[in-house]
Amino acid sequence: MVSEAPVNKIGITTTVPIEILLAAGYQPVD
C-alpha cells in the first residue's frame, strides 16, 4: 500500500463497497 491514510483503515467498509476492496486486494479492517 503506497498511501496509508487513516481513511483506509477507519470506516473503509462504509466508504467503499467491500467488493471493490477485495478486487483491489485490500484487507478490510473491522
mmJSON file of the N, C-alpha and C atoms, coordinates in Angstrom:
{"data_MODEL":{"atom_site":{
"group_PDB":["ATOM","ATOM","ATOM","ATOM","ATOM","ATOM","ATOM","ATOM","ATOM","ATOM","ATOM","ATOM","ATOM","ATOM","ATOM","ATOM","ATOM","ATOM","ATOM","ATOM","ATOM","ATOM","ATOM","ATOM","ATOM","ATOM","ATOM","ATOM","ATOM","ATOM","ATOM","ATOM","ATOM","ATOM","ATOM","ATOM","ATOM","ATOM","ATOM","ATOM","ATOM","ATOM","ATOM","ATOM","ATOM","ATOM","ATOM","ATOM","ATOM","ATOM","ATOM","ATOM","ATOM","ATOM","ATOM","ATOM","ATOM","ATOM","ATOM","ATOM","ATOM","ATOM","ATOM","ATOM","ATOM","ATOM","ATOM","ATOM","ATOM","ATOM","ATOM","ATOM","ATOM","ATOM","ATOM","ATOM","ATOM","ATOM","ATOM","ATOM","ATOM","ATOM","ATOM","ATOM","ATOM","ATOM","ATOM","ATOM","ATOM","ATOM"],
"id":[1,2,3,4,5,6,7,8,9,10,11,12,13,14,15,16,17,18,19,20,21,22,23,24,25,26,27,28,29,30,31,32,33,34,35,36,37,38,39,40,41,42,43,44,45,46,47,48,49,50,51,52,53,54,55,56,57,58,59,60,61,62,63,64,65,66,67,68,69,70,71,72,73,74,75,76,77,78,79,80,81,82,83,84,85,86,87,88,89,90],
"type_symbol":["N","C","C","N","C","C","N","C","C","N","C","C","N","C","C","N","C","C","N","C","C","N","C","C","N","C","C","N","C","C","N","C","C","N","C","C","N","C","C","N","C","C","N","C","C","N","C","C","N","C","C","N","C","C","N","C","C","N","C","C","N","C","C","N","C","C","N","C","C","N","C","C","N","C","C","N","C","C","N","C","C","N","C","C","N","C","C","N","C","C"],
"label_atom_id":["N","CA","C","N","CA","C","N","CA","C","N","CA","C","N","CA","C","N","CA","C","N","CA","C","N","CA","C","N","CA","C","N","CA","C","N","CA","C","N","CA","C","N","CA","C","N","CA","C","N","CA","C","N","CA","C","N","CA","C","N","CA","C","N","CA","C","N","CA","C","N","CA","C","N","CA","C","N","CA","C","N","CA","C","N","CA","C","N","CA","C","N","CA","C","N","CA","C","N","CA","C","N","CA","C"],
"label_alt_id":[null,null,null,null,null,null,null,null,null,null,null,null,null,null,null,null,null,null,null,null,null,null,null,null,null,null,null,null,null,null,null,null,null,null,null,null,null,null,null,null,null,null,null,null,null,null,null,null,null,null,null,null,null,null,null,null,null,null,null,null,null,null,null,null,null,null,null,null,null,null,null,null,null,null,null,null,null,null,null,null,null,null,null,null,null,null,null,null,null,null],
"label_comp_id":["MET","MET","MET","VAL","VAL","VAL","SER","SER","SER","GLU","GLU","GLU","ALA","ALA","ALA","PRO","PRO","PRO","VAL","VAL","VAL","ASN","ASN","ASN","LYS","LYS","LYS","ILE","ILE","ILE","GLY","GLY","GLY","ILE","ILE","ILE","THR","THR","THR","THR","THR","THR","THR","THR","THR","VAL","VAL","VAL","PRO","PRO","PRO","ILE","ILE","ILE","GLU","GLU","GLU","ILE","ILE","ILE","LEU","LEU","LEU","LEU","LEU","LEU","ALA","ALA","ALA","ALA","ALA","ALA","GLY","GLY","GLY","TYR","TYR","TYR","GLN","GLN","GLN","PRO","PRO","PRO","VAL","VAL","VAL","ASP","ASP","ASP"],
"label_asym_id":["A","A","A","A","A","A","A","A","A","A","A","A","A","A","A","A","A","A","A","A","A","A","A","A","A","A","A","A","A","A","A","A","A","A","A","A","A","A","A","A","A","A","A","A","A","A","A","A","A","A","A","A","A","A","A","A","A","A","A","A","A","A","A","A","A","A","A","A","A","A","A","A","A","A","A","A","A","A","A","A","A","A","A","A","A","A","A","A","A","A"],
"label_entity_id":["1","1","1","1","1","1","1","1","1","1","1","1","1","1","1","1","1","1","1","1","1","1","1","1","1","1","1","1","1","1","1","1","1","1","1","1","1","1","1","1","1","1","1","1","1","1","1","1","1","1","1","1","1","1","1","1","1","1","1","1","1","1","1","1","1","1","1","1","1","1","1","1","1","1","1","1","1","1","1","1","1","1","1","1","1","1","1","1","1","1"],
"label_seq_id":[1,1,1,2,2,2,3,3,3,4,4,4,5,5,5,6,6,6,7,7,7,8,8,8,9,9,9,10,10,10,11,11,11,12,12,12,13,13,13,14,14,14,15,15,15,16,16,16,17,17,17,18,18,18,19,19,19,20,20,20,21,21,21,22,22,22,23,23,23,24,24,24,25,25,25,26,26,26,27,27,27,28,28,28,29,29,29,30,30,30],
"pdbx_PDB_ins_code":[null,null,null,null,null,null,null,null,null,null,null,null,null,null,null,null,null,null,null,null,null,null,null,null,null,null,null,null,null,null,null,null,null,null,null,null,null,null,null,null,null,null,null,null,null,null,null,null,null,null,null,null,null,null,null,null,null,null,null,null,null,null,null,null,null,null,null,null,null,null,null,null,null,null,null,null,null,null,null,null,null,null,null,null,null,null,null,null,null,null],
"Cartn_x":[0.837,0.0,0.87,0.716,1.526,1.033,-0.238,-0.815,-1.473,-1.011,-1.558,-2.311,-3.386,-4.188,-5.152,-5.474,-6.383,-7.722,-8.144,-9.437,-9.444,-8.249,-8.151,-8.4,-8.328,-8.479,-9.718,-10.164,-11.319,-12.529,-13.559,-14.79,-14.599,-13.728,-13.444,-14.641,-15.341,-16.469,-17.643,-17.696,-18.81,-18.496,-17.194,-16.775,-16.761,-16.191,-16.081,-16.667,-17.434,-18.022,-16.961,-17.282,-16.332,-15.849,-16.671,-16.302,-15.125,-15.156,-14.077,-12.778,-12.875,-11.692,-11.049,-11.88,-11.371,-10.739,-11.362,-10.864,-9.536,-9.391,-8.172,-7.084,-7.484,-6.506,-6.367,-7.367,-7.333,-7.821,-7.335,-7.809,-8.659,-9.975,-10.916,-10.649,-10.519,-10.301,-11.605,-12.073,-13.358,-13.191],
"Cartn_y":[-1.196,0.0,1.243,2.054,3.263,4.328,4.643,5.659,4.99,5.329,4.703,5.751,6.24,7.268,6.617,7.338,6.832,6.391,7.032,6.712,5.291,4.772,3.423,2.373,2.793,1.828,2.109,3.365,3.741,3.973,3.195,3.361,3.025,2.066,1.698,1.0,0.228,-0.541,0.362,1.513,2.423,3.399,3.5,4.449,3.782,2.578,1.86,0.466,0.034,-1.313,-2.383,-3.37,-4.433,-5.16,-5.195,-5.889,-5.189,-3.861,-3.082,-3.311,-3.378,-3.572,-4.919,-5.942,-7.282,-7.343,-6.659,-6.648,-5.906,-4.903,-4.1,-4.794,-5.781,-6.515,-5.94,-5.176,-4.595,-5.597,-5.444,-6.286,-5.452,-5.608,-4.834,-4.99,-3.867,-3.911,-3.61,-4.57,-4.376,-3.495],
"Cartn_z":[0.0,0.0,0.0,-1.023,-1.139,-0.169,-0.284,0.6,1.794,2.971,4.176,4.983,4.406,5.071,6.058,7.131,8.177,7.606,6.516,5.919,5.369,5.066,4.516,5.596,6.855,7.933,8.765,8.737,9.552,8.664,8.874,8.103,6.637,6.365,4.978,4.352,5.136,4.605,4.28,4.95,4.728,3.61,3.288,2.256,0.885,0.836,-0.428,-0.272,-1.263,-1.25,-1.014,-0.201,0.137,-1.107,-2.114,-3.355,-4.01,-3.987,-4.59,-3.834,-2.507,-1.677,-1.968,-2.037,-2.306,-3.691,-4.636,-6.005,-6.071,-5.221,-5.219,-4.405,-3.61,-2.823,-1.427,-1.005,0.336,1.367,2.601,3.685,4.626,4.541,5.363,6.858,7.547,8.987,9.694,10.474,11.134,12.372],
"occupancy":[1.0,1.0,1.0,1.0,1.0,1.0,1.0,1.0,1.0,1.0,1.0,1.0,1.0,1.0,1.0,1.0,1.0,1.0,1.0,1.0,1.0,1.0,1.0,1.0,1.0,1.0,1.0,1.0,1.0,1.0,1.0,1.0,1.0,1.0,1.0,1.0,1.0,1.0,1.0,1.0,1.0,1.0,1.0,1.0,1.0,1.0,1.0,1.0,1.0,1.0,1.0,1.0,1.0,1.0,1.0,1.0,1.0,1.0,1.0,1.0,1.0,1.0,1.0,1.0,1.0,1.0,1.0,1.0,1.0,1.0,1.0,1.0,1.0,1.0,1.0,1.0,1.0,1.0,1.0,1.0,1.0,1.0,1.0,1.0,1.0,1.0,1.0,1.0,1.0,1.0],
"B_iso_or_equiv":[0.0,0.0,0.0,0.0,0.0,0.0,0.0,0.0,0.0,0.0,0.0,0.0,0.0,0.0,0.0,0.0,0.0,0.0,0.0,0.0,0.0,0.0,0.0,0.0,0.0,0.0,0.0,0.0,0.0,0.0,0.0,0.0,0.0,0.0,0.0,0.0,0.0,0.0,0.0,0.0,0.0,0.0,0.0,0.0,0.0,0.0,0.0,0.0,0.0,0.0,0.0,0.0,0.0,0.0,0.0,0.0,0.0,0.0,0.0,0.0,0.0,0.0,0.0,0.0,0.0,0.0,0.0,0.0,0.0,0.0,0.0,0.0,0.0,0.0,0.0,0.0,0.0,0.0,0.0,0.0,0.0,0.0,0.0,0.0,0.0,0.0,0.0,0.0,0.0,0.0],
"pdbx_formal_charge":[null,null,null,null,null,null,null,null,null,null,null,null,null,null,null,null,null,null,null,null,null,null,null,null,null,null,null,null,null,null,null,null,null,null,null,null,null,null,null,null,null,null,null,null,null,null,null,null,null,null,null,null,null,null,null,null,null,null,null,null,null,null,null,null,null,null,null,null,null,null,null,null,null,null,null,null,null,null,null,null,null,null,null,null,null,null,null,null,null,null],
"auth_seq_id":[1,1,1,2,2,2,3,3,3,4,4,4,5,5,5,6,6,6,7,7,7,8,8,8,9,9,9,10,10,10,11,11,11,12,12,12,13,13,13,14,14,14,15,15,15,16,16,16,17,17,17,18,18,18,19,19,19,20,20,20,21,21,21,22,22,22,23,23,23,24,24,24,25,25,25,26,26,26,27,27,27,28,28,28,29,29,29,30,30,30],
"auth_comp_id":["MET","MET","MET","VAL","VAL","VAL","SER","SER","SER","GLU","GLU","GLU","ALA","ALA","ALA","PRO","PRO","PRO","VAL","VAL","VAL","ASN","ASN","ASN","LYS","LYS","LYS","ILE","ILE","ILE","GLY","GLY","GLY","ILE","ILE","ILE","THR","THR","THR","THR","THR","THR","THR","THR","THR","VAL","VAL","VAL","PRO","PRO","PRO","ILE","ILE","ILE","GLU","GLU","GLU","ILE","ILE","ILE","LEU","LEU","LEU","LEU","LEU","LEU","ALA","ALA","ALA","ALA","ALA","ALA","GLY","GLY","GLY","TYR","TYR","TYR","GLN","GLN","GLN","PRO","PRO","PRO","VAL","VAL","VAL","ASP","ASP","ASP"],
"auth_asym_id":["A","A","A","A","A","A","A","A","A","A","A","A","A","A","A","A","A","A","A","A","A","A","A","A","A","A","A","A","A","A","A","A","A","A","A","A","A","A","A","A","A","A","A","A","A","A","A","A","A","A","A","A","A","A","A","A","A","A","A","A","A","A","A","A","A","A","A","A","A","A","A","A","A","A","A","A","A","A","A","A","A","A","A","A","A","A","A","A","A","A"],
"auth_atom_id":["N","CA","C","N","CA","C","N","CA","C","N","CA","C","N","CA","C","N","CA","C","N","CA","C","N","CA","C","N","CA","C","N","CA","C","N","CA","C","N","CA","C","N","CA","C","N","CA","C","N","CA","C","N","CA","C","N","CA","C","N","CA","C","N","CA","C","N","CA","C","N","CA","C","N","CA","C","N","CA","C","N","CA","C","N","CA","C","N","CA","C","N","CA","C","N","CA","C","N","CA","C","N","CA","C"],
"pdbx_PDB_model_num":[1,1,1,1,1,1,1,1,1,1,1,1,1,1,1,1,1,1,1,1,1,1,1,1,1,1,1,1,1,1,1,1,1,1,1,1,1,1,1,1,1,1,1,1,1,1,1,1,1,1,1,1,1,1,1,1,1,1,1,1,1,1,1,1,1,1,1,1,1,1,1,1,1,1,1,1,1,1,1,1,1,1,1,1,1,1,1,1,1,1]
}}}
